[in-house]
């Protein structure tokens, strides 16, 4: 009998520790509007108890979750739209989409902004920005020549240098990127991925923080100026998702979402003719083993618990552009006229 009891104890132990095939099956959400107004935001980040954001009309600021106050500031000229945001321990960095380009360093304590890089080129259009660590960061934008515009800092954002086209993969004619949700560039450790769209929907990959690059094709729809990858995310060095589609046919839900399990070298379409159409942002749920994914965009808020095979609409708000997770059941999202907190529930 004692051997039988030991067998069952071992069975229950191993059964309870096998890899899950699905993440938590969330079935509903609770939405709390943190603040609303006449603004539009596609760039947010979570920094402790503050939700920092970049917005249109040169506005930026943060919402304090403890005091429940919105602290808003503005920059001159007042015609900029800050669609890229990143941070270090001391500073927030903002970058506008369009020309001229201004890259701002914002002191977290005072909220004051200083221009650390600007580009007057009429073709310049930056899309996304990230930091690898306290000293090194990257920003990317549309091509000005025959490669993407890629800025690198190695001194904590004090100065930024543009990578010459000779050190980057060449872009195809009509290939660019989209400043939809500050998710065109993704970093994990020393790895970096950049997603493109337009005439080509591809992924650039660097294993060494921007020193060397490779480029890989994806099956996401492409060929027109408003098609391609609008958003991407990686759970770890191997597992990633790319989404987007056709901005001019926002209900089209085929060739608009794909996953990789080899770090971006190869991609497989998922949920064809199902779930959402055009998406502006996808994000993995923390601690979900790459199985929990949320998406916002023209189809509302969708959630997958199995790595993107099946999806469920949890909210029909079509005005949210970008989403970030604080933990495995709480996220914050921004869009047209508001920033909200989203609590995912079973």
Secondary structure, DSSP 8 states (H G I E B T S, - for coil): -HHHHHHHHHHHHHHHTS--SS-----EEEEEEEEEEEEEEEEEEEETTEEEEEESTTEEEEEETTTTEEEEEE-SSTT--EEEEEE-SSEEEEEESSSSEEEEEEETTT--EEEEEEE--TT--EEEEEESSSS-EEEEE--SSSS-EEEEESSTTS--EE--GGGS----TTEE---SSS-SEEEETTEEEEE-EET--EEEEESSTTSS-EEEE--S--SSTTEEEEEEEESSSS-EEEEEEETTSTT--SSSEEEESSTTSS-EE-STTSS-SSEEEEEE-TTSTT--EEEEETT-EEEESSTTSS-EEEE--TTEEEEEEEETTEEEEEEEEEEEEEEEE-
